[in-house]
């Protein structure tokens, strides 16, 4: 990955990595929860010759400061837009995985003219159900009592497809370490933000730019029918289902993911 840089955004320092030419089309990657920009190293590598590829750490994650503000998807979206301002990026293609998808779907409602294309990866437009919210609140209480070890172990079972535990052992280990390196306080603050997020499904028909929705065939967190729902709502969007992948398709099936990424970017003007 390229050299790490930091920029001040909404009173916190945001850490990011950048590869490629500053004059090329910007492509911004937003990680899932509770990961970091490091999960996109492979994508920055394949885009560096033709694009300005950028991955950043959402506040509190990776090497970005958390700040004192209450976490919310709206705050994270404001950070994205301010981050683009700081880097003097007028418009960008944005690829968001899971929580990253929630962030960009919130941001595009605020400033639709800032985006030239979206890659919505292993994500959804719905808010938490009542049961889903209760589960997150119980998880917060569990982490506050027991720390992150057990939470991290259980998370892996939901994040990766069964086959990935054999075929992508390094990626499984990497994500496990990433979760454990996030502070328990940040994990709990972010879980609350996820629990309180609003739906963005009703805003999807307003999206008029190229959109690719990518989902793992075995994604337990945001399964293919949830991805199909977004495609049905966004005119002209297309669905890609990646076989034998779970919730982290770019790490579980990197070559397939990268091929679809490049193909999609080739359609964006």
N, C-alpha and C positions, 0 to 999 in steps of 0.2 A: 504494500500500500504506500501511497505517496506520503510525504512528510506531513506530520500532524500540525495543524494550525489552530489558533483560537481567535474568537471574535466576540465582542460584547454585544449581547442581544437582550433587550428588556431586563437590564440590570444583572444578568448572569453571563459568565463566560461560557460560550458554546464551543466545543471541540469538534473539528471536522478534518477530513482528509480529502484531497483534491488531486485528480490526475487528468492529464490531457491539456489541450490548448485553451487559454482563457477566451479566445475568440470563437471557439466552436460552440455548437448547441449545448446548453446546460442540461444535464440529467442529474436529478437529485434523488438520493436513496434515503428512505426513512425506515429504521429498523423496527422490529417488534419488541414486545415486552417479555422479560426484562433483559434485553440484549444490548448491543452497542453497534456502532458503525463498522466495527471490525468484521461483522458478518457479511459485509458487501465487498470485501477485498477482491474477490474473484471477478466481480462485475466491474470494478474500477479498472482492473487490469485489462479486461477485454475491450473496454471502451476508450482507453487512453489515447489511441491513435486517431480517433475520429470525433470524439466528443469531449466536452468539459464535464467530467464525471465527479460528483461530489457526494460524500456520505457524511452525515453528522450525527453526533450523540444528542438525543433528546435530553432536555435538562434533567439532571440527577443521574443519568445513565452514562456509562463509559467514563470519559474524562470531562464531561460538562458539569458545571456547578448546578446545585439543586435550587438555590434561592429560597426565600421565605414564603413566597406566594403559595396559596393552595393549588395543588396540581389539578388541572382539568384538561380535557381534550381541546377545549377552546383556547386555553393558555398555550398549549403546545402548538396549536395552529397559528396563533399570534407570533410565537417564536419563529415558526417556519417563514412567515411572511416578512418579519423583521430581519431574519437571517438573509433572505434573498435581497432585501434592501441594502444590507451591509456589504454584501458581495457584489452589489450593483448588477443583479440579475433581474431584468425586467420580466422575462418569461422563461419557464422551464418545463421540461417533461419531469414528472415526479413519479417515482415508484415507491409505494408504501406497502410494507408487509405487516399484516395483522394490525397492531396499534398504529403503525405507520399509515395504513389505509384509513383508519378513523381520522387521523390528523389531517391528511390531505383532503378528505371528503368534507371536513369542517372548514378548512382554509378556502376551498374553491367556492363555498357558499359566500364567504366574506369578500373575496377578490377574484372572481372568475376569470378576469382578463390576464391573470398572471401565469396561466397554465396552457401549454400547447399540447399536452397529452398526459394521460394517466395510465399507470400500470398498477392495478389493484390486485395485490398478491395475498392469497390466504387470509382474506379479510371479509368484512360484512358491513351492511348499512344499518342493521338493527341495533337498538339499545339492548341492554341486559333485560332478560325476563325477571319477574319478581324472584323466581327461584335462583336464577343466575346471580342476581345482586346479593341475595342472602348467602350464597356460597362464597362470594368474594369477601363479604364481611366476616364470615367464619374463618376464612383463610387468613385474613389480617390478624384476627385474634390468635389463631394458631401460631403464626410467625412471631407475634409479639411474645408468646409464651416459650416457643421452642427454637427460634432461629430459622435459618434458611435451609439447613441440610435436608430435612425430610421433604420440604416443599420442592426443592430443586430436583430430588429423585423422582417424586411423583409427577412433576411437570414434564420431565423427559418422556414419560410413557404416553402423555397426551400429544406432545409436540412432534414426535418422530413416528413414521410408519414402521411397523414391525421389521420389515426388511432392512431398514436403514441402520438398525443396531448392529448388523453385520457388515453391510456394504459401505457405510459411512461412519465408521467408529471414531475417526478423528473429529468429525463434525459434532457428533454426540458429546464427545469429551469437551470440545471447545465451548459448546452451548452450556454444558453443565458448569464449567469454570466461569463462564460469563455471568451466569445467574448468581453463583456464589460470591463473585467479586462486586456485585451490586449491594449497596447497603440495605439492610432489612428495613430501615426507615423509608428509604426511597421506594422499595418494593411495596410497602404498605400504602404510602401516599399515592402511588400510581394505581394500585388496585382500587382505591377509593375513586380516583378519577375515571377509571374504566367502568366502575359500578354506576357512577352518576352520569355517564355520557348520554347525550340525546340521540335519537335515531336520525339518520341522514337519508333514509330511503325515499322520503317524500320529495327531496331535492334532486334526486337522480335524473328525472326527465329534463331538468334544466341544463344538464351537461351536454355541450355541443361540440366537444373536441374528440379526437381519437382516443378510445379507451380499450385497453386489453385487460381482461380479468383472468388471472392465473390461479389455479387451485390444485392442490395435491389430491389425487384419487382417494387416498386414505386419510385425508385431513379430518380429524375428530373434532377440532375446535370450530372451524368454519367449513363444513363439508360442501361438496359440489352443489347440492340443491340451493344452498345459501348464495353461492357464487352465481348460479343461474338466475336467481331472483334479481341480482344487480344488472346482469346482462339484459334481461327482459325489460328493465326500466330505462336503460341508457341506449338511446337510438344509435345504431351503427356499431355498437361495441361487440366484441367477440370474446368467447370463452375458450380457454385452454385448460384441459384437465391433464395433469402430468401423472402417468401411471406409477404406481408403487411409491409415491411420495406422500408425506404427511403435511404438517403445517409449516414446514420451513423449506419450501421447494427449491430455493436457490442453493441451499446446502445439500439437500438430499439428491437432487438430480441436476447438478450444475450445468452440464453440457446441454441438456434439453432446455433448461431455463434460459441459458444464455442465447441459444438459437432463437427462441421465441422473443427474447428481449431485442436482439439485433434486427430481427424481421420486423417487429413493431416499430422500432425507431426509424427504420427505413421508410415507413409510411407517413412519418410526421414531418410536416414542412415548417 
